[in-house]
Amino acid sequence: MAKPFYKFLTRWLVCSLGLWIAAGLAGTSITYESEFRVIVIAGLVLAVINIVLKPILVIFSLPAILFTLGLFMIIVNGLTVFIASKLYTPLHITNFWAAVFAGMVIGLVNYLVTAILEERRKPA
């Protein structure tokens, strides 16, 4: 029972951290009113979108994902970030390509956090 909750909290943390890093790297393309709570709530919105909407987007875009050998997932990740910015307006992303950049940063942060957690879970 507790494991799915901790998985969701980890996803929320990773989304928030990735958005914060992407906003720092992207400059004026991604703004969050310089308030930490905006990043935390936007991370929550993005985590919920990733749980509910992303599987549907992946199924509908499966031919494009297979044709591009998985690279179209970058566009799907960017689309989820763009949708999150439209649903939660204090997070402002100027254009779709800034959202794609944020999606790539969040994916990289997710990869690093997952690798660290998996390394800690291995028996010595």
Backbone as CSV, one residue per row, in Angstrom:
resi,resn,N_x,N_y,N_z,CA_x,CA_y,CA_z,C_x,C_y,C_z
1,MET,0.822,-1.189,0.000,0.000,0.000,0.000,0.865,1.251,0.000
2,ALA,1.925,1.264,0.784,2.766,2.455,0.903,3.669,2.630,-0.313
3,LYS,4.009,1.527,-1.003,4.940,1.621,-2.132,4.407,2.509,-3.261
4,PRO,3.148,2.389,-3.713,2.666,3.304,-4.756,2.675,4.763,-4.312
5,PHE,2.410,4.996,-3.028,2.430,6.363,-2.517,3.842,6.941,-2.587
6,TYR,4.846,6.173,-2.189,6.224,6.642,-2.256,6.689,6.810,-3.698
7,LYS,6.199,5.943,-4.591,6.521,6.096,-6.005,5.957,7.404,-6.554
8,PHE,4.723,7.730,-6.150,4.122,8.980,-6.590,4.875,10.179,-6.016
9,LEU,5.255,10.110,-4.736,6.024,11.199,-4.134,7.364,11.389,-4.837
10,THR,8.001,10.291,-5.208,9.266,10.377,-5.941,9.047,11.020,-7.301
11,ARG,7.988,10.626,-7.989,7.679,11.205,-9.298,7.403,12.706,-9.166
12,TRP,6.676,13.079,-8.122,6.359,14.476,-7.865,7.652,15.270,-7.609
13,LEU,8.533,14.722,-6.783,9.807,15.369,-6.482,10.642,15.523,-7.746
14,VAL,10.707,14.481,-8.556,11.504,14.529,-9.781,10.933,15.556,-10.757
15,CYS,9.623,15.599,-10.899,9.007,16.588,-11.789,9.271,18.004,-11.303
16,SER,9.161,18.228,-10.015,9.415,19.565,-9.463,10.882,19.958,-9.627
17,LEU,11.776,19.048,-9.307,13.207,19.320,-9.446,13.576,19.566,-10.905
18,GLY,13.046,18.756,-11.802,13.326,18.937,-13.226,12.797,20.257,-13.761
19,LEU,11.595,20.656,-13.331,11.050,21.953,-13.747,11.912,23.100,-13.226
20,TRP,12.358,22.994,-11.997,13.194,24.044,-11.415,14.524,24.167,-12.164
21,ILE,15.149,23.043,-12.476,16.414,23.058,-13.221,16.184,23.592,-14.631
22,ALA,15.121,23.138,-15.283,14.827,23.606,-16.648,14.556,25.104,-16.665
23,ALA,13.843,25.607,-15.655,13.573,27.046,-15.585,14.868,27.822,-15.389
24,GLY,15.779,27.274,-14.633,17.074,27.930,-14.442,17.910,27.941,-15.702
25,LEU,17.845,26.862,-16.464,18.639,26.761,-17.690,18.015,27.520,-18.856
26,ALA,16.698,27.574,-18.919,16.010,28.157,-20.073,15.887,29.668,-19.991
27,GLY,16.158,30.244,-18.857,16.077,31.699,-18.739,14.648,32.193,-18.765
28,THR,14.338,33.069,-19.721,13.010,33.690,-19.752,11.967,32.828,-20.456
29,SER,12.348,31.703,-21.022,11.373,30.848,-21.707,10.460,30.118,-20.738
30,ILE,10.963,29.855,-19.541,10.177,29.176,-18.507,10.258,30.034,-17.254
31,THR,9.111,30.560,-16.830,9.089,31.393,-15.637,8.073,30.842,-14.644
32,TYR,8.346,31.076,-13.371,7.468,30.558,-12.322,7.259,31.572,-11.207
33,GLU,7.329,32.837,-11.527,7.072,33.924,-10.583,8.018,33.899,-9.385
34,SER,9.153,33.234,-9.509,10.183,33.151,-8.463,9.635,32.687,-7.115
35,GLU,8.633,31.831,-7.143,8.088,31.278,-5.913,8.228,29.764,-5.932
36,PHE,8.741,29.239,-4.827,8.975,27.800,-4.732,7.678,27.007,-4.805
37,ARG,6.607,27.543,-4.246,5.331,26.811,-4.235,4.804,26.602,-5.646
38,VAL,5.095,27.521,-6.566,4.652,27.360,-7.946,5.316,26.135,-8.570
39,ILE,6.611,25.954,-8.314,7.322,24.784,-8.840,6.772,23.505,-8.221
40,VAL,6.492,23.520,-6.925,5.973,22.321,-6.245,4.596,21.945,-6.777
41,ILE,3.708,22.923,-6.925,2.366,22.633,-7.430,2.420,22.237,-8.907
42,ALA,3.282,22.890,-9.688,3.429,22.515,-11.095,3.987,21.101,-11.217
43,GLY,4.882,20.724,-10.319,5.389,19.352,-10.298,4.287,18.354,-9.986
44,LEU,3.388,18.722,-9.068,2.243,17.861,-8.759,1.327,17.719,-9.976
45,VAL,1.037,18.833,-10.639,0.188,18.795,-11.837,0.835,17.925,-12.906
46,LEU,2.131,18.099,-13.104,2.834,17.305,-14.113,2.867,15.821,-13.746
47,ALA,3.042,15.515,-12.470,3.040,14.112,-12.041,1.679,13.466,-12.286
48,VAL,0.613,14.187,-12.005,-0.733,13.645,-12.253,-0.968,13.473,-13.753
49,ILE,-0.526,14.431,-14.560,-0.660,14.299,-16.018,0.120,13.095,-16.507
50,ASN,1.308,12.882,-15.959,2.113,11.726,-16.370,1.456,10.405,-15.994
51,ILE,0.690,10.392,-14.923,0.019,9.162,-14.521,-1.249,8.933,-15.341
52,VAL,-2.018,9.998,-15.573,-3.339,9.849,-16.193,-3.284,9.981,-17.715
53,LEU,-2.687,11.034,-18.210,-2.783,11.370,-19.630,-1.655,10.789,-20.484
54,LYS,-0.462,10.686,-19.928,0.680,10.240,-20.725,0.506,8.839,-21.317
55,PRO,-0.032,7.856,-20.582,-0.231,6.545,-21.216,-1.161,6.608,-22.433
56,ILE,-2.177,7.464,-22.375,-3.089,7.622,-23.516,-2.350,8.248,-24.691
57,LEU,-1.537,9.270,-24.416,-0.755,9.907,-25.474,0.229,8.924,-26.109
58,VAL,0.833,8.091,-25.295,1.786,7.116,-25.817,1.085,6.102,-26.718
59,ILE,-0.088,5.653,-26.319,-0.818,4.680,-27.140,-1.197,5.290,-28.483
60,PHE,-1.697,6.536,-28.465,-2.087,7.184,-29.716,-0.895,7.511,-30.615
61,SER,0.256,7.763,-30.016,1.424,8.109,-30.823,2.369,6.927,-31.020
62,LEU,1.926,5.733,-30.732,2.768,4.548,-30.847,3.374,4.363,-32.234
63,PRO,2.627,4.580,-33.338,3.281,4.446,-34.652,4.453,5.417,-34.829
64,ALA,4.290,6.650,-34.391,5.380,7.631,-34.509,6.547,7.254,-33.602
65,ILE,6.243,6.722,-32.428,7.305,6.307,-31.504,8.095,5.151,-32.100
66,LEU,7.395,4.186,-32.679,8.084,3.049,-33.293,8.876,3.476,-34.528
67,PHE,8.308,4.361,-35.336,8.974,4.814,-36.562,10.260,5.582,-36.246
68,THR,10.251,6.351,-35.168,11.431,7.139,-34.797,12.312,6.423,-33.775
69,LEU,12.026,5.164,-33.528,12.785,4.344,-32.580,12.806,4.955,-31.178
70,GLY,11.681,5.526,-30.789,11.511,6.046,-29.444,11.793,7.529,-29.280
71,LEU,12.365,8.179,-30.285,12.693,9.595,-30.151,11.457,10.486,-30.068
72,PHE,10.325,10.016,-30.556,9.097,10.807,-30.474,8.632,10.969,-29.028
73,MET,9.158,10.144,-28.131,8.824,10.297,-26.712,9.281,11.652,-26.177
74,ILE,10.306,12.242,-26.793,10.736,13.581,-26.398,9.607,14.570,-26.647
75,ILE,8.920,14.427,-27.774,7.795,15.301,-28.100,6.633,15.039,-27.145
76,VAL,6.383,13.786,-26.826,5.302,13.446,-25.886,5.595,14.045,-24.510
77,ASN,6.841,13.954,-24.054,7.209,14.554,-22.767,7.040,16.070,-22.807
78,GLY,7.444,16.681,-23.907,7.254,18.121,-24.053,5.786,18.505,-24.056
79,LEU,4.963,17.681,-24.685,3.528,17.955,-24.718,2.921,17.887,-23.321
80,THR,3.361,16.937,-22.504,2.837,16.859,-21.144,3.244,18.083,-20.326
81,VAL,4.467,18.556,-20.520,4.913,19.761,-19.808,4.116,20.968,-20.289
82,PHE,3.874,21.059,-21.594,3.113,22.175,-22.152,1.678,22.173,-21.633
83,ILE,1.074,20.983,-21.544,-0.285,20.863,-21.004,-0.296,21.288,-19.533
84,ALA,0.730,20.886,-18.775,0.808,21.281,-17.370,0.891,22.796,-17.231
85,SER,1.624,23.443,-18.138,1.733,24.903,-18.051,0.430,25.587,-18.429
86,LYS,-0.363,24.962,-19.278,-1.658,25.542,-19.630,-2.694,25.307,-18.524
87,LEU,-2.599,24.190,-17.827,-3.530,23.913,-16.733,-3.193,24.716,-15.477
88,TYR,-1.925,24.944,-15.246,-1.485,25.691,-14.070,-0.750,26.940,-14.549
89,THR,-1.467,28.029,-14.661,-0.949,29.233,-15.321,0.178,29.969,-14.599
90,PRO,0.390,29.851,-13.285,1.578,30.513,-12.716,2.897,29.983,-13.292
91,LEU,2.889,28.763,-13.806,4.042,28.256,-14.553,3.848,28.679,-16.001
92,HIS,4.707,29.560,-16.478,4.542,30.084,-17.829,5.673,29.585,-18.717
93,ILE,5.292,28.854,-19.768,6.251,28.380,-20.769,5.903,29.073,-22.073
94,THR,6.868,29.772,-22.658,6.580,30.661,-23.780,6.171,29.927,-25.048
95,ASN,6.820,28.797,-25.343,6.480,28.076,-26.571,6.654,26.570,-26.374
96,PHE,6.248,25.839,-27.380,6.278,24.385,-27.293,7.711,23.866,-27.182
97,TRP,8.660,24.507,-27.851,10.036,24.006,-27.840,10.702,24.202,-26.493
98,ALA,10.287,25.223,-25.770,10.763,25.379,-24.390,10.208,24.244,-23.525
99,ALA,8.971,23.839,-23.806,8.378,22.706,-23.084,9.101,21.404,-23.432
100,VAL,9.499,21.246,-24.689,10.262,20.058,-25.092,11.609,20.032,-24.363
101,PHE,12.249,21.204,-24.276,13.510,21.297,-23.528,13.295,20.910,-22.067
102,ALA,12.225,21.437,-21.459,11.917,21.098,-20.064,11.652,19.602,-19.925
103,GLY,10.957,19.015,-20.894,10.705,17.576,-20.862,11.991,16.771,-20.919
104,MET,12.962,17.238,-21.714,14.249,16.542,-21.788,15.010,16.668,-20.467
105,VAL,14.963,17.836,-19.855,15.636,18.023,-18.563,14.977,17.153,-17.502
106,ILE,13.659,17.132,-17.474,12.948,16.297,-16.497,13.267,14.822,-16.730
107,GLY,13.344,14.403,-17.975,13.710,13.023,-18.284,15.111,12.681,-17.804
108,LEU,16.046,13.619,-17.983,17.414,13.399,-17.515,17.470,13.321,-15.992
109,VAL,16.754,14.217,-15.319,16.702,14.188,-13.850,16.058,12.884,-13.383
110,ASN,14.997,12.459,-14.057,14.335,11.196,-13.717,15.307,10.025,-13.861
111,TYR,16.075,10.021,-14.940,17.055,8.958,-15.155,18.091,8.933,-14.036
112,LEU,18.607,10.113,-13.677,19.632,10.176,-12.636,19.092,9.752,-11.271
113,VAL,17.902,10.221,-10.921,17.307,9.850,-9.630,17.020,8.351,-9.594
114,THR,16.502,7.812,-10.674,16.220,6.375,-10.732,17.504,5.561,-10.610
115,ALA,18.563,5.988,-11.276,19.839,5.273,-11.200,20.393,5.307,-9.775
116,ILE,20.278,6.435,-9.114,20.764,6.548,-7.731,19.950,5.662,-6.802
117,LEU,18.628,5.680,-6.959,17.780,4.850,-6.093,17.995,3.371,-6.344
118,GLU,18.191,2.980,-7.604,18.430,1.577,-7.905,19.784,1.125,-7.346
119,GLU,20.788,1.999,-7.382,22.101,1.663,-6.842,22.026,1.463,-5.335
120,ARG,21.211,2.286,-4.666,21.062,2.160,-3.217,20.302,0.894,-2.837
121,ARG,19.439,0.415,-3.740,18.601,-0.738,-3.439,19.354,-2.063,-3.613
122,LYS,20.433,-2.052,-4.402,21.193,-3.286,-4.632,21.852,-3.748,-3.352
123,PRO,21.840,-5.076,-3.118,22.555,-5.602,-1.938,24.065,-5.526,-2.163
124,ALA,24.782,-5.326,-1.102,26.242,-5.174,-1.203,26.954,-6.475,-1.411
